[in-house]
Amino acid sequence: MLNLQNRILHIHLPVQAGSSRTLKRMNRKYTAEEYYQGVVTLRKYFDNPAITTDIIVGFPQETEEDFEEENLVEHSKEMGEYFLKKLTELKEKYDFITDARGSGLLVGLELNFEGADIVGKMLEEGFLINCTAGNVLRFAPPLVVKEEEIDALVEALDKVFASL
């Protein structure tokens, strides 16, 4: 896999739960900390890997304490608010951005033109994004995204937008 560094790497890592106790009851062979360290390792060896996941909420016998231990929901909310703030700053800078909106970590920018070319340019910058409805750039980062990763994407967007 290390020979693929000039490509965008997409890996689906099913976290399924953020509580090590719940993961053990699910017969998973990893802890929440080991999962997180796996993500850290991927980020160490690959530039901007696309990481997706799934989470099971309400696993039988999962307690509220187990759910709170995960902290993924709170982290997702915080990072979503931060991401939306950064996108709103771009909206204020560029007249062709008509809206910045989102919920949690599913956020987007509405443009007053077709966005397919932006998707291609962002791919050249190392970011995999989506364009829906022809003119809405949609972003769906992993739940474990960090502020500096959001910053890197926003910087790349700014660079692409400035070149238009």
Secondary structure, DSSP 8 states (H G I E B T S, - for coil): -GGGTTS--EEE---B-S-HHHHHHTT-SS-HHHHHHHHHHHHHHSSS-EEE--B--S-TT--HHHHHHH-HHHHHHHHHHHHHHHHHHHHHH-TTEEEEEEETTEEEEEESS--HHHHHHHHHTT---EEETTTEEEE---TT--HHHHHHHHHHHHHHHHT-
